[in-house]
Amino acid sequence: MGLESKIKVDASFSMSSMTDVIFLLLIFFMLTSSFITPSGLPVNLPSTKKSEIVMQKTSVTITKDLSYYINDRRVLESALERELAREISGSEAIITLHVDKSVPTEYLVKVAGIAAALNAKVSIATQPGK
């Protein structure tokens, strides 16, 4: 008696469709994650009730010892305007200020005034409050 089946079942499993799904998930999570570039400098930011995320291209940091940094590169106060103009030339002028909460307001206003003179949009970095 010939009881053998004429249909042969392939026992192998193709992983190509699974890798496609994983690749698409990876792309999805990369595109939907926040594009915040954290400042590598230790600055104690002020807190607010509502904090919005802004895409930062240029970061200006003022530390509690009144040192100025543009994108984690130390800059003298006298050369701040020249270096900031060089940094934002040819790109969309968005400047994010990372100012320590112990720094007097006059230093923040000085940098914001320089940015306004360069026709740049200014955003102040804060941390979300409770």
C-alpha positions as CSV (number, residue, x, y, z in Angstrom):
1,M,0.0,0.0,0.0
2,G,1.3,3.4,-0.9
3,L,0.4,5.6,2.1
4,E,3.2,8.1,1.6
5,S,2.1,11.7,1.0
6,K,2.9,13.3,-2.4
7,I,3.2,16.8,-0.8
8,K,6.6,17.4,0.7
9,V,6.7,19.9,3.6
10,D,9.8,22.1,3.8
11,A,10.9,22.4,7.5
12,S,13.1,25.4,7.0
13,F,12.1,28.9,8.2
14,S,12.9,32.1,6.3
15,M,14.1,34.9,8.6
16,S,14.1,37.5,5.8
17,S,10.6,38.8,6.6
18,M,11.4,39.0,10.3
19,T,14.5,41.1,9.6
20,D,12.4,43.4,7.4
21,V,10.0,43.9,10.3
22,I,12.8,44.6,12.8
23,F,14.4,47.0,10.4
24,L,11.2,48.9,9.9
25,L,10.7,49.1,13.7
26,L,14.2,50.4,14.1
27,I,13.6,53.1,11.5
28,F,10.3,54.1,13.2
29,F,11.8,54.4,16.6
30,M,14.8,56.4,15.3
31,L,12.5,58.9,13.5
32,T,10.1,59.3,16.4
33,S,12.6,59.7,19.2
34,S,13.5,63.2,20.3
35,F,16.4,64.9,18.6
36,I,17.7,66.7,21.6
37,T,21.4,67.2,21.8
38,P,22.2,67.3,25.5
39,S,24.8,69.8,26.6
40,G,27.8,68.0,28.0
41,L,28.6,70.8,30.5
42,P,27.4,70.6,34.1
43,V,24.8,73.4,34.3
44,N,22.0,73.6,36.9
45,L,19.1,74.7,34.7
46,P,16.1,76.6,36.1
47,S,12.9,74.7,36.3
48,T,9.5,75.5,34.7
49,K,6.0,74.0,34.8
50,K,6.0,73.5,31.1
51,S,9.1,72.8,29.0
52,E,9.0,72.5,25.2
53,I,11.5,70.7,23.1
54,V,13.2,72.8,20.5
55,M,15.6,71.5,17.9
56,Q,18.9,73.1,18.7
57,K,21.6,73.8,16.2
58,T,23.8,76.1,18.2
59,S,24.1,75.9,22.0
60,V,25.5,78.7,24.2
61,T,26.2,77.7,27.7
62,I,27.0,80.0,30.6
63,T,28.3,78.2,33.7
64,K,28.1,79.4,37.3
65,D,31.7,80.6,37.1
66,L,30.6,82.8,34.1
67,S,32.5,80.8,31.5
68,Y,31.0,80.9,28.0
69,Y,30.8,77.9,25.7
70,I,29.5,77.6,22.1
71,N,28.6,73.9,21.4
72,D,30.9,72.7,24.2
73,R,33.8,74.8,23.0
74,R,35.1,77.5,25.4
75,V,34.9,81.1,24.1
76,L,36.1,84.3,25.7
77,E,33.4,86.9,26.5
78,S,35.1,89.4,24.3
79,A,35.1,87.0,21.3
80,L,31.5,85.8,21.9
81,E,29.8,87.8,19.2
82,R,32.4,87.0,16.5
83,E,32.4,83.3,17.3
84,L,28.6,83.1,17.5
85,A,28.3,84.9,14.1
86,R,30.7,82.4,12.6
87,E,28.9,79.5,14.1
88,I,25.4,80.4,12.8
89,S,26.5,81.7,9.3
90,G,24.9,79.8,6.5
91,S,22.5,77.8,8.7
92,E,19.2,78.4,10.2
93,A,19.8,80.6,13.2
94,I,18.4,78.9,16.3
95,I,20.4,79.4,19.5
96,T,19.6,77.5,22.7
97,L,20.8,79.1,25.9
98,H,21.9,76.8,28.7
99,V,22.3,79.2,31.6
100,D,23.0,78.1,35.2
101,K,20.3,79.3,37.5
102,S,22.8,81.1,39.7
103,V,24.0,83.3,36.9
104,P,22.7,86.9,37.1
105,T,20.2,87.8,34.4
106,E,22.4,90.5,32.8
107,Y,24.6,87.8,31.3
108,L,21.6,86.0,29.8
109,V,20.3,89.3,28.4
110,K,23.8,90.1,26.9
111,V,23.9,86.8,25.0
112,A,20.2,87.1,23.9
113,G,21.0,90.6,22.7
114,I,23.9,89.4,20.6
115,A,21.7,86.7,19.2
116,A,19.0,89.2,18.4
117,A,21.5,91.4,16.6
118,L,22.5,88.4,14.5
119,N,18.8,87.8,13.6
120,A,18.7,84.5,15.5
121,K,15.9,82.8,17.3
122,V,16.6,82.4,21.0
123,S,15.4,79.5,23.2
124,I,16.2,79.1,26.9
125,A,16.8,75.6,28.1
126,T,15.0,74.6,31.3
127,Q,14.2,71.4,33.1
128,P,10.7,70.3,33.8
129,G,9.4,71.2,37.2
130,K,7.1,69.3,39.5
